[in-house]
Amino acid sequence: MTAAIPEWMENDLLKLPLPKVLLNYPPDLAEVDSVIWDVEYAVQRSMEELYRHGHRKILYAVDIAPIRGFHLRWKAFVTAAHRLGLHELADPSLHMTEQATDRNAWLDRLCEKVASGRFTAVISAVPYMAEWIAAAAARLNLTIPRDLSVVGMENEESADFPNMSRPLLLVREAGERAAELMLRRIANPVLPYEHVRLRGSFHSGSTIQNLN
């Protein structure tokens, strides 16, 4: 079961007396094995990389509400901001945290924030959103990374955005680990439940400008 299925369907499936593995962060009190690429770690690692390159004004760009993984990404961003002493970044009103249901309207708001000069870098916290960041930069005649650094949260290398700086999300490895957990659960249904998070490294890429 993946994060893409609706919550009501997930709840019904979790009640079935069958072996199952959740490819997602588990709900509170869920009696199920789970495995997921660790997006909380990925966001924190992204913040560390930007901070290490001198960035202190970092814009977070993705909806923070609809599913558990999105909420946990934002939680990780706030945790990293406080740990790095960037307490003002914990205010969601500073960021692009609303739903991107209307691309043009969303890009207009993003352009306003970037054009204000308050930010030197953007974390695009879900796949494919980095392309929207690049579109906003082009609209403002900004060059990445000279004028605006970008860290993407892509599942794989993007042909439209080559050599993007990004945390490596272990999607394929999570599927392999999920298969192992399923076999384990089938073989012995009474074993304790496991919640596995896979942490990847960081691809430096070419979209972070060094401000030091």
FIMAR-264496 format. One record per residue: residue number from 1; chain; x, z, y of N, C-alpha, C in turn. Coordinates in pm, whole numbers, plus 32768, in hexadecimal, padded with zeros to 4 digits. Each point is the difference from the previous one (the first is absolute). Last residue first. Layout:
{rec NUM, A, {X, Z, Y}, {X, Z, Y}, {X, Z, Y}}
...
This chain:
{rec 212, A, {8B92, 8058, 8C57}, {8067, 8067, 8017}, {8076, 7FC8, 8050}}
{rec 211, A, {7E6C, 7F18, 7F51}, {7FFF, 802B, 808C}, {806C, 8066, 801F}}
{rec 210, A, {7F83, 7E5F, 7E88}, {8048, 807E, 8011}, {8007, 8022, 8094}}
{rec 209, A, {7E81, 7ED9, 7EE7}, {806A, 7FFB, 8065}, {8042, 808A, 800C}}
{rec 208, A, {7EE3, 7EFC, 7E68}, {8014, 807D, 804A}, {8077, 7FEF, 805D}}
{rec 207, A, {7F67, 7EB6, 7EB9}, {7F97, 8010, 8066}, {8006, 8087, 8046}}
{rec 206, A, {80F3, 7F25, 7E72}, {8035, 7FD5, 8083}, {7F9B, 8014, 8070}}
{rec 205, A, {8073, 80F3, 7DF4}, {7FCA, 7F89, 8040}, {803F, 7FE4, 8087}}
{rec 204, A, {7FFE, 817E, 7E99}, {8022, 8005, 808F}, {7FCC, 7F87, 804C}}
{rec 203, A, {7F35, 80F9, 7E4E}, {8045, 7F82, 801C}, {801A, 7FF7, 8095}}
{rec 202, A, {7FB9, 81BA, 7EAA}, {7FD9, 7FBC, 807C}, {8053, 7F82, 800F}}
{rec 201, A, {7F4D, 811E, 7E2F}, {8062, 8009, 806B}, {7FCD, 7FB4, 807C}}
{rec 200, A, {7EAC, 80EF, 7E94}, {8060, 7F93, 8009}, {8063, 8018, 8071}}
{rec 199, A, {7EA1, 8133, 7EAB}, {8040, 7FEF, 8082}, {8068, 7F91, 7FFC}}
{rec 198, A, {7E26, 80BB, 7EED}, {807E, 7FB8, 7FF4}, {8038, 7FE3, 808B}}
{rec 197, A, {7EA1, 8175, 7EFF}, {8019, 7FB2, 8079}, {808A, 7FC1, 7FF4}}
{rec 196, A, {7E6B, 80FA, 7EAF}, {8085, 7FC8, 8011}, {8007, 7FAF, 8082}}
{rec 195, A, {7EDE, 8182, 7ED4}, {7FF1, 7FB5, 807D}, {808B, 7FD2, 8029}}
{rec 194, A, {7EF2, 80BE, 7E1E}, {8078, 7FE6, 804F}, {7FDC, 7FB0, 807C}}
{rec 193, A, {7F04, 8168, 7E78}, {7FFD, 7F88, 8053}, {807F, 7FF5, 8053}}
{rec 192, A, {7FEE, 80F5, 7E14}, {7FE5, 8018, 8090}, {8001, 7F7C, 804D}}
{rec 191, A, {7F76, 7FE7, 7DFB}, {8077, 801C, 804F}, {7FDB, 801C, 8092}}
{rec 190, A, {7ED9, 7F79, 7E88}, {7FFD, 8088, 8036}, {807D, 8025, 804F}}
{rec 189, A, {7FA0, 7E51, 7F0E}, {7FA2, 8015, 806F}, {8005, 808B, 8040}}
{rec 188, A, {814F, 7EAE, 7EED}, {7FE9, 8091, 8000}, {7FA7, 8024, 8077}}
{rec 187, A, {805D, 7E36, 7F91}, {803F, 8040, 7F8C}, {7FE2, 8095, 7FF9}}
{rec 186, A, {7F6B, 7EFE, 8173}, {7FB9, 7FD6, 7F87}, {8036, 804A, 7F86}}
{rec 185, A, {80DD, 8041, 819A}, {7F7D, 8041, 8002}, {7FAF, 7FDB, 7F83}}
{rec 184, A, {81A3, 7F30, 8041}, {8013, 8090, 7FE9}, {7F79, 8048, 7FF7}}
{rec 183, A, {8004, 7E3C, 8079}, {8022, 8010, 7F72}, {8011, 8093, 7FDC}}
{rec 182, A, {7FB9, 7F9E, 81C5}, {7F88, 7FE3, 7FB2}, {801A, 8011, 7F6B}}
{rec 181, A, {8168, 802A, 812D}, {7FA7, 8074, 8007}, {7F82, 7FEA, 7FAD}}
{rec 180, A, {812F, 7E9B, 802A}, {803A, 806A, 7FB0}, {7FA7, 807C, 7FFE}}
{rec 179, A, {7F85, 7E9D, 8116}, {7FED, 7FDA, 7F73}, {8039, 806B, 7FA3}}
{rec 178, A, {804A, 8033, 81CB}, {7F73, 8019, 7FE0}, {7FE3, 7FDC, 7F6F}}
{rec 177, A, {81A6, 7F99, 80B3}, {7FF5, 8091, 7FE6}, {7F70, 8024, 7FDC}}
{rec 176, A, {8054, 7E46, 807F}, {8044, 801C, 7F81}, {7FF3, 8094, 7FDB}}
{rec 175, A, {7F5A, 7F78, 81A3}, {7FAF, 7FC9, 7F94}, {803C, 801C, 7F78}}
{rec 174, A, {80F7, 8076, 817B}, {7F8D, 805A, 7FF1}, {7FA4, 7FCF, 7F91}}
{rec 173, A, {816E, 7EF5, 807D}, {802C, 8073, 7FB2}, {7F8E, 8065, 7FEB}}
{rec 172, A, {7FB5, 7E8C, 8117}, {800C, 7FD6, 7F74}, {8027, 8076, 7FA8}}
{rec 171, A, {7FEF, 8057, 81CE}, {7F7C, 7FDE, 7FCC}, {8007, 7FD9, 7F6C}}
{rec 170, A, {812B, 80F4, 8176}, {8016, 7FE2, 7F72}, {7F7B, 7FE3, 7FBA}}
{rec 169, A, {80D9, 7FCF, 8207}, {7F8F, 803C, 7FBA}, {8003, 7FD3, 7F6E}}
{rec 168, A, {816D, 8030, 81AF}, {7FE0, 7FB5, 7F87}, {7F95, 804C, 7FB2}}
{rec 167, A, {805A, 7FEE, 8226}, {8015, 8051, 7F89}, {7FD6, 7FAF, 7F86}}
{rec 166, A, {80B2, 7F01, 81BD}, {7F8B, 803A, 7FBD}, {802A, 805F, 7F90}}
{rec 165, A, {808A, 7E5E, 8184}, {8029, 8089, 7FE0}, {7F88, 8048, 7FC6}}
{rec 164, A, {8038, 7DE4, 7FE0}, {7FC2, 806D, 8049}, {803B, 8085, 7FD4}}
{rec 163, A, {8058, 7E12, 7F8B}, {8061, 806B, 8017}, {7FC8, 8070, 8058}}
{rec 162, A, {7ECE, 7E5B, 801B}, {8073, 8015, 7FA8}, {805B, 8071, 802F}}
{rec 161, A, {7E0B, 7F50, 8036}, {804A, 8063, 804F}, {807E, 8024, 7FB1}}
{rec 160, A, {7EC6, 7ECA, 7F53}, {7FE2, 7FED, 808D}, {8050, 805D, 805B}}
{rec 159, A, {8019, 8018, 7E23}, {8035, 7F7D, 8027}, {7FEA, 7FE7, 8094}}
{rec 158, A, {8037, 81E8, 7F0C}, {7F9F, 7FA7, 803E}, {8042, 7F7E, 8029}}
{rec 157, A, {805C, 8196, 7E73}, {8038, 7FB1, 806E}, {7F99, 7F9D, 8034}}
{rec 156, A, {7F23, 819E, 7F1C}, {806D, 7FA7, 7FD8}, {8032, 7FB6, 807A}}
{rec 155, A, {7EB7, 8150, 8029}, {8017, 8013, 7F70}, {8074, 7FAC, 7FCD}}
{rec 154, A, {7FD3, 80C7, 8203}, {7FD7, 7F92, 7FAA}, {801E, 801E, 7F6E}}
{rec 153, A, {8009, 80D4, 81E6}, {7FE2, 8046, 7F83}, {7FCC, 7F98, 7F9C}}
{rec 152, A, {8154, 7FF4, 81DB}, {7F86, 7FDB, 7FB7}, {7FF1, 8051, 7F81}}
{rec 151, A, {80FA, 801F, 8201}, {800E, 8024, 7F73}, {7F7C, 7FE2, 7FBC}}
{rec 150, A, {8106, 7F68, 81EB}, {7F8C, 8006, 7FA7}, {802C, 802B, 7F75}}
{rec 149, A, {809B, 7FE4, 8241}, {8025, 800D, 7F73}, {7F82, 8011, 7FAC}}
{rec 148, A, {8068, 7F11, 81F0}, {7FA5, 8058, 7FB5}, {802C, 8002, 7F6E}}
{rec 147, A, {80FB, 7F11, 8148}, {7FA4, 8044, 805B}, {7FA5, 8064, 7FBA}}
{rec 146, A, {8150, 7F14, 7F06}, {8042, 801C, 8080}, {7FA5, 804F, 805D}}
{rec 145, A, {7FC2, 7F51, 7E23}, {7FF2, 808D, 802A}, {8036, 801D, 808C}}
{rec 144, A, {7ED7, 7EAD, 7FEB}, {801A, 8067, 7F9B}, {808A, 7FE3, 7FC4}}
{rec 143, A, {7F11, 7F78, 81F2}, {804C, 7FD8, 7F8B}, {8016, 8079, 7FA5}}
{rec 142, A, {7E77, 7F64, 8185}, {8064, 8062, 7FD5}, {8043, 7FCF, 7F81}}
{rec 141, A, {7E7B, 7F51, 8119}, {8086, 7FC4, 800F}, {806F, 8065, 7FE4}}
{rec 140, A, {7E1B, 8035, 7FC5}, {803F, 8042, 8073}, {808C, 7FC9, 801D}}
{rec 139, A, {7F01, 7F60, 7E90}, {7FA4, 7FF3, 8072}, {803E, 8039, 807F}}
{rec 138, A, {80E4, 8037, 7E67}, {800A, 7F76, 8030}, {7FA6, 7FEB, 8079}}
{rec 137, A, {7FE9, 819F, 7F28}, {8081, 7FF1, 8044}, {800F, 7F74, 8039}}
{rec 136, A, {7E88, 8056, 7EF7}, {7FF6, 8045, 8081}, {8081, 7FF2, 804F}}
{rec 135, A, {7FFC, 7F59, 7E4B}, {7FAA, 7FAD, 8055}, {7FF1, 803E, 808B}}
{rec 134, A, {80E7, 80F2, 7EB4}, {8050, 7F8E, 802C}, {7FAE, 7FA6, 805D}}
{rec 133, A, {7F23, 8163, 7F32}, {805E, 8035, 8063}, {8054, 7F8D, 803A}}
{rec 132, A, {7EE3, 7F98, 7EA0}, {7FB3, 8016, 807A}, {805A, 8037, 806F}}
{rec 131, A, {80B7, 7FCE, 7E57}, {7FEA, 7F7B, 803A}, {7FAE, 800B, 8081}}
{rec 130, A, {8046, 8181, 7EFA}, {8078, 7FDD, 804D}, {7FF2, 7F76, 8040}}
{rec 129, A, {7EBD, 80B5, 7ECB}, {7FEA, 8023, 808C}, {8078, 7FDC, 8056}}
{rec 128, A, {7FE6, 7FCF, 7E15}, {7FCE, 7F90, 8051}, {7FE9, 8022, 8094}}
{rec 127, A, {8022, 819F, 7EA5}, {802A, 7F75, 7FED}, {7FB6, 7FA0, 805C}}
{rec 126, A, {803E, 81F1, 80B1}, {7FBD, 7FC3, 7F8C}, {8030, 7F6F, 7FF2}}
{rec 125, A, {8096, 8129, 8168}, {7FFB, 8057, 7F8A}, {7FB1, 7FCA, 7F8A}}
{rec 124, A, {8143, 7F90, 81BF}, {7F8A, 7FBF, 7FC9}, {7FEA, 8039, 7F74}}
{rec 123, A, {8113, 80AB, 81C7}, {7FF6, 8008, 7F6F}, {7F7C, 7FC2, 7FD7}}
{rec 122, A, {814B, 7FC0, 81CA}, {7F7C, 800A, 7FC1}, {8012, 800F, 7F6A}}
{rec 121, A, {812C, 8045, 81FD}, {7FF7, 7FDA, 7F73}, {7F72, 8014, 7FCD}}
{rec 120, A, {8089, 8064, 81BE}, {8070, 7FA6, 7FE0}, {7FF7, 7FCD, 7F71}}
{rec 119, A, {7E98, 80CE, 819D}, {8030, 7FFC, 7F76}, {8072, 7F9C, 7FEF}}
{rec 118, A, {7F07, 8054, 819B}, {800C, 8088, 7FC9}, {803F, 8002, 7F76}}
{rec 117, A, {7F7D, 7E86, 8137}, {808B, 802C, 7FFF}, {8016, 808A, 7FC6}}
{rec 116, A, {7E6C, 7ED1, 8038}, {800E, 8075, 8057}, {8090, 802F, 800A}}
{rec 115, A, {7F60, 7E9D, 7EDB}, {8023, 7FD4, 8088}, {8014, 8075, 805F}}
{rec 114, A, {7F68, 804E, 7E42}, {808B, 7FD2, 7FFF}, {802E, 7FDA, 808C}}
{rec 113, A, {7E3C, 807F, 7FC8}, {8059, 8071, 7FE3}, {8093, 7FD6, 8005}}
{rec 112, A, {7EB4, 7EB4, 8038}, {7FFC, 805E, 806F}, {8061, 8073, 7FEA}}
{rec 111, A, {7FC1, 7ECA, 7EA4}, {804F, 7FC7, 806D}, {8003, 805D, 8079}}
{rec 110, A, {7EEA, 8074, 7E97}, {808D, 800F, 7FDE}, {805A, 7FCB, 806F}}
{rec 109, A, {7E33, 7FC0, 8027}, {8022, 808D, 8015}, {8093, 8019, 7FDF}}
{rec 108, A, {7F5B, 7E50, 7FAF}, {7FFA, 801C, 8090}, {802A, 8090, 801D}}
{rec 107, A, {7FD1, 7F79, 7E40}, {807B, 7FCD, 803C}, {8003, 8018, 8097}}
{rec 106, A, {7E76, 806F, 7F19}, {806C, 805B, 7FD6}, {8084, 7FD4, 803F}}
{rec 105, A, {7E8D, 7EEB, 803D}, {7FF0, 807B, 804E}, {8070, 8063, 7FE0}}
{rec 104, A, {7FF4, 7E75, 7F02}, {8020, 7FE3, 808C}, {7FF6, 807B, 8057}}
{rec 103, A, {7F84, 8020, 7E2F}, {808F, 7FE8, 8014}, {8023, 7FEC, 8092}}
{rec 102, A, {7E7C, 811F, 7F1A}, {8003, 7F8B, 8056}, {8092, 7FE7, 8026}}
{rec 101, A, {7FB3, 8163, 7EE4}, {7F95, 7FA7, 7FD1}, {7FFB, 7F7F, 8050}}
{rec 100, A, {8136, 81AB, 7FBF}, {801F, 7F7B, 8034}, {7F99, 7F9B, 7FCF}}
{rec 99, A, {7FF8, 8235, 8061}, {7FF2, 7F93, 7FA0}, {8018, 7F79, 8044}}
{rec 98, A, {80F9, 81AB, 80D0}, {7F76, 7FD7, 7FE6}, {7FFE, 7F8C, 7F9C}}
{rec 97, A, {818C, 80DB, 80C6}, {7FCB, 8042, 7F89}, {7F70, 7FDA, 7FE1}}
{rec 96, A, {81BF, 7FAD, 813A}, {7F9B, 7FA0, 7FD4}, {7FC3, 8034, 7F7E}}
{rec 95, A, {80D9, 8152, 8184}, {8022, 7F9B, 7F9D}, {7F8C, 7FA1, 7FE2}}
{rec 94, A, {800B, 8195, 811C}, {806F, 7FAE, 8030}, {8011, 7F82, 7FAD}}
{rec 93, A, {7EC4, 815D, 7F97}, {7FCF, 7FA9, 806C}, {806E, 7FA7, 8039}}
{rec 92, A, {8049, 815B, 7EAD}, {7FD0, 7F7F, 7FCE}, {7FD0, 7FA1, 806D}}
{rec 91, A, {8184, 8185, 8007}, {7F7C, 7FE9, 803C}, {7FCC, 7F77, 7FD3}}
{rec 90, A, {81BB, 80B5, 7FA0}, {7F9A, 802E, 7FA2}, {7F72, 7FEB, 8034}}
{rec 89, A, {81AD, 7FB1, 80EB}, {7FD1, 7F8E, 7FAF}, {7F91, 8027, 7F9F}}
{rec 88, A, {80F3, 8139, 811C}, {7F99, 7FB6, 804A}, {7FC7, 7F8C, 7FAE}}
{rec 87, A, {8170, 8113, 7F62}, {7F7C, 803D, 7FF2}, {7F92, 7FB1, 8045}}
{rec 86, A, {81EB, 7FD0, 7F4B}, {7FB4, 7FA0, 8050}, {7F6D, 8029, 8000}}
{rec 85, A, {8181, 80C4, 7F03}, {7FF2, 8031, 8089}, {7FB4, 7FA3, 805C}}
{rec 84, A, {8055, 7FE6, 7E18}, {8068, 7FC1, 8053}, {7FF9, 802C, 8092}}
{rec 83, A, {7EC1, 809C, 7EBF}, {8084, 8022, 7FC8}, {8071, 7FCA, 8056}}
{rec 82, A, {7E3D, 7F90, 806C}, {801E, 808D, 801E}, {808C, 8026, 7FCE}}
{rec 81, A, {7F69, 7E50, 7F99}, {800D, 800E, 8091}, {8024, 808F, 8026}}
{rec 80, A, {7F9C, 7F9F, 7E3D}, {8085, 7FD0, 8027}, {8016, 800F, 8096}}
{rec 79, A, {7E57, 806C, 7F58}, {8063, 805E, 7FCB}, {808D, 7FD8, 802B}}
{rec 78, A, {7EA2, 7ED9, 8066}, {7FF9, 8079, 8053}, {8067, 8066, 7FD3}}
{rec 77, A, {7FD4, 7E7D, 7EFA}, {8034, 7FDD, 8085}, {8004, 807B, 805A}}
{rec 76, A, {7F35, 802B, 7E5C}, {8091, 7FF8, 7FF3}, {8041, 7FDE, 8085}}
{rec 75, A, {7E2B, 7FFE, 7FE8}, {8030, 8089, 7FF0}, {8099, 8002, 7FF9}}
{rec 74, A, {7F2D, 7E5E, 7FFD}, {7FFD, 803D, 8085}, {8034, 8090, 7FFB}}
{rec 73, A, {7FD7, 7F22, 7E66}, {8065, 7FBD, 8053}, {8008, 8041, 8089}}
{rec 72, A, {7EAA, 8088, 7EE0}, {8080, 803E, 7FDF}, {8073, 7FBE, 804A}}
{rec 71, A, {7E4C, 7F4D, 802B}, {8003, 8085, 803C}, {8088, 8043, 7FE8}}
{rec 70, A, {7FAD, 7E67, 7F2F}, {800F, 7FEC, 8090}, {800C, 8087, 8046}}
{rec 69, A, {7FAA, 8000, 7E2F}, {8087, 7FD2, 801D}, {8019, 7FEC, 8094}}
{rec 68, A, {7E49, 8075, 7F61}, {8060, 806E, 7FF9}, {808D, 7FD4, 8026}}
{rec 67, A, {7E72, 7EED, 80DB}, {801F, 8027, 7F77}, {8071, 8066, 8000}}
{rec 66, A, {7F31, 7F6A, 81A8}, {7FA3, 7FD6, 7F98}, {801D, 802D, 7F72}}
{rec 65, A, {80EA, 8069, 81D9}, {7F8E, 8044, 7FC8}, {7FCE, 7FD2, 7F77}}
{rec 64, A, {8160, 7F6F, 815B}, {802A, 807C, 7FBD}, {7F8F, 803F, 7FAE}}
{rec 63, A, {80BD, 7DF9, 80C2}, {7F8E, 805B, 7FF7}, {8029, 807C, 7FB0}}
{rec 62, A, {8189, 7F02, 80F4}, {7FA3, 7FE7, 7F91}, {7F8F, 8066, 8008}}
{rec 61, A, {81E9, 7FE0, 8100}, {7F95, 7F9C, 8002}, {7FBE, 7FF1, 7F78}}
{rec 60, A, {815C, 813A, 8167}, {7FCC, 7FF6, 7F78}, {7F86, 7FA4, 8001}}
{rec 59, A, {81CF, 8046, 814B}, {7F70, 7FE9, 7FF6}, {7FD8, 7FF0, 7F6E}}
{rec 58, A, {81AA, 80F6, 8121}, {7FD9, 7FB3, 7F8A}, {7F67, 7FF8, 7FF9}}
{rec 57, A, {81C0, 80AA, 8120}, {7F78, 7FD7, 8029}, {7FCC, 7F9D, 7F99}}
{rec 56, A, {81B4, 80A9, 7FDD}, {7FB4, 807B, 8013}, {7F6F, 7FE2, 8027}}
{rec 55, A, {81EC, 7F11, 7F22}, {7F76, 7FF0, 802E}, {7FB9, 8087, 8006}}
{rec 54, A, {81D3, 7F8F, 7F61}, {7FEC, 8023, 808C}, {7F73, 7FF5, 8034}}
{rec 53, A, {80BF, 7FC5, 7E35}, {8029, 7F90, 8056}, {7FDD, 8018, 8094}}
{rec 52, A, {7F85, 813A, 7EB2}, {8091, 7FF2, 7FF1}, {8037, 7F8F, 8056}}
{rec 51, A, {7E2B, 8041, 7FE6}, {803F, 806C, 804C}, {8099, 7FF3, 7FFC}}
{rec 50, A, {7F07, 7ED7, 7EF8}, {7FEF, 7FE2, 808E}, {8044, 806A, 8057}}
{rec 49, A, {7FFD, 8049, 7E31}, {8052, 7F8B, 8020}, {7FF6, 7FDE, 8094}}
{rec 48, A, {7EEE, 815C, 7F58}, {808D, 8027, 7FFF}, {8059, 7F8B, 802A}}
{rec 47, A, {7E35, 7FAE, 7FC0}, {8018, 804D, 807A}, {8092, 8029, 800A}}
{rec 46, A, {7F7D, 7F2F, 7E77}, {7FFC, 7FA1, 806F}, {801A, 8046, 8084}}
{rec 45, A, {7FD1, 8106, 7E7F}, {8080, 7FB9, 7FFD}, {8008, 7F9C, 8073}}
{rec 44, A, {7E69, 80E1, 7FBF}, {8067, 805D, 8031}, {8089, 7FBD, 8005}}
{rec 43, A, {7EA0, 7F0A, 7F46}, {7FEC, 8012, 8091}, {806A, 805D, 8038}}
{rec 42, A, {8000, 7FC2, 7E30}, {8023, 7F82, 8043}, {7FF1, 800C, 8097}}
{rec 41, A, {7F73, 8166, 7EE8}, {8092, 7FF9, 8009}, {802B, 7F83, 804D}}
{rec 40, A, {7E3D, 8021, 7FAA}, {8027, 806D, 805A}, {8097, 8000, 8013}}
{rec 39, A, {7F40, 7ED8, 7EC8}, {7FFB, 7FCF, 808A}, {8020, 806E, 8064}}
{rec 38, A, {8067, 7F9D, 7DEC}, {7FF0, 8070, 805D}, {8003, 7FD0, 8091}}
{rec 37, A, {7F44, 7F23, 7E28}, {8078, 7FF4, 8050}, {7FED, 805B, 8079}}
{rec 36, A, {7F05, 807D, 7E3A}, {7FF6, 7FB4, 807C}, {808A, 7FF2, 803F}}
{rec 35, A, {7EAF, 80D4, 7E45}, {8085, 7FD1, 8026}, {7FF1, 7FA6, 807A}}
{rec 34, A, {7EDA, 8184, 7EA8}, {800B, 7FA1, 806F}, {8092, 7FDA, 8014}}
{rec 33, A, {7E6B, 8106, 7E9E}, {808B, 7FDD, 801B}, {8003, 7F9C, 8073}}
{rec 32, A, {7E73, 816E, 7FCE}, {8029, 7F78, 7FDE}, {8095, 7FF2, 8018}}
{rec 31, A, {7E6D, 8146, 8091}, {8042, 800F, 7F7F}, {8021, 7F75, 7FCB}}
{rec 30, A, {7FAA, 80D3, 820A}, {7FE6, 7F98, 7F9D}, {8050, 801A, 7F80}}
{rec 29, A, {7FF7, 80FD, 81B4}, {7FC3, 8037, 7F86}, {7FE3, 7F97, 7F95}}
{rec 28, A, {805A, 7F34, 81D7}, {8010, 808F, 7FE3}, {7FB2, 8024, 7F82}}
{rec 27, A, {8095, 7E09, 8016}, {7FAC, 805B, 804D}, {801F, 8090, 7FDE}}
{rec 26, A, {8186, 7E90, 7FC4}, {7F87, 8036, 7FC0}, {7FAC, 8051, 8062}}
{rec 25, A, {8138, 7E42, 805A}, {800B, 8091, 800D}, {7F7F, 803D, 7FC9}}
{rec 24, A, {8084, 7E3A, 7F24}, {7FDA, 802D, 8086}, {8025, 8094, 8009}}
{rec 23, A, {7FAA, 7EE3, 7E6B}, {806D, 7FC6, 804F}, {7FE1, 801B, 8094}}
{rec 22, A, {7F5C, 80F7, 7E23}, {7FDE, 7FDB, 8088}, {807C, 7FCB, 8046}}
{rec 21, A, {7F49, 8023, 7DE8}, {806E, 801B, 805B}, {7FD8, 7FCC, 8089}}
{rec 20, A, {7F0B, 8097, 7DFB}, {8004, 7FB4, 807E}, {807C, 8028, 804F}}
{rec 19, A, {7EB8, 8043, 7E12}, {8085, 8008, 803C}, {8006, 7FA7, 807D}}
{rec 18, A, {7E23, 80C4, 7F87}, {805D, 7F9D, 7FCB}, {808A, 8017, 803C}}
{rec 17, A, {7E14, 80AE, 8054}, {8057, 8047, 7F9F}, {805D, 7F9F, 7FB9}}
{rec 16, A, {7F21, 7FE9, 8207}, {7FF7, 7FC8, 7F79}, {8060, 8048, 7FA2}}
{rec 15, A, {7FDB, 8047, 81E2}, {7FAB, 8054, 7FAC}, {7FF8, 7FCF, 7F70}}
{rec 14, A, {80EA, 7F17, 8161}, {8049, 807A, 7FDF}, {7FAF, 805B, 7FA3}}
{rec 13, A, {7F3E, 7E73, 80B1}, {8061, 7FE4, 7F97}, {804C, 807C, 7FD6}}
{rec 12, A, {7ECF, 801D, 816B}, {7FB8, 7FE8, 7F83}, {8062, 7FE8, 7F8D}}
{rec 11, A, {80B3, 8030, 81B1}, {7FC6, 807E, 7FD4}, {7FB8, 7FF1, 7F7A}}
{rec 10, A, {80A9, 7E7C, 80D2}, {806C, 8054, 7FCC}, {7FC8, 8082, 7FC9}}
{rec 9, A, {7EDA, 7EEA, 80E1}, {8020, 7FC9, 7F7D}, {806F, 8052, 7FBE}}
{rec 8, A, {7F87, 8069, 81B7}, {7F91, 8023, 7FA7}, {801C, 7FCE, 7F72}}
{rec 7, A, {8134, 7F92, 815B}, {8007, 808D, 7FD8}, {7F92, 8026, 7F9F}}
{rec 6, A, {80BB, 7E04, 800A}, {7FB7, 805B, 805A}, {8002, 8090, 7FCA}}
{rec 5, A, {819B, 7EB2, 7F91}, {7F75, 8011, 7FD7}, {7FBB, 8064, 805C}}
{rec 4, A, {81D6, 7F8E, 8023}, {7FA8, 7F9A, 8037}, {7F6D, 8014, 7FDA}}
{rec 3, A, {818E, 8100, 7F6F}, {7FC7, 802F, 807D}, {7F9B, 7F9D, 8039}}
{rec 2, A, {8048, 8008, 7DE9}, {8054, 7FF2, 8076}, {7FB8, 8034, 807D}}
{rec 1, A, {8008, 8036, 7DBF}, {7FAB, 8000, 8077}, {8059, 8000, 807C}}
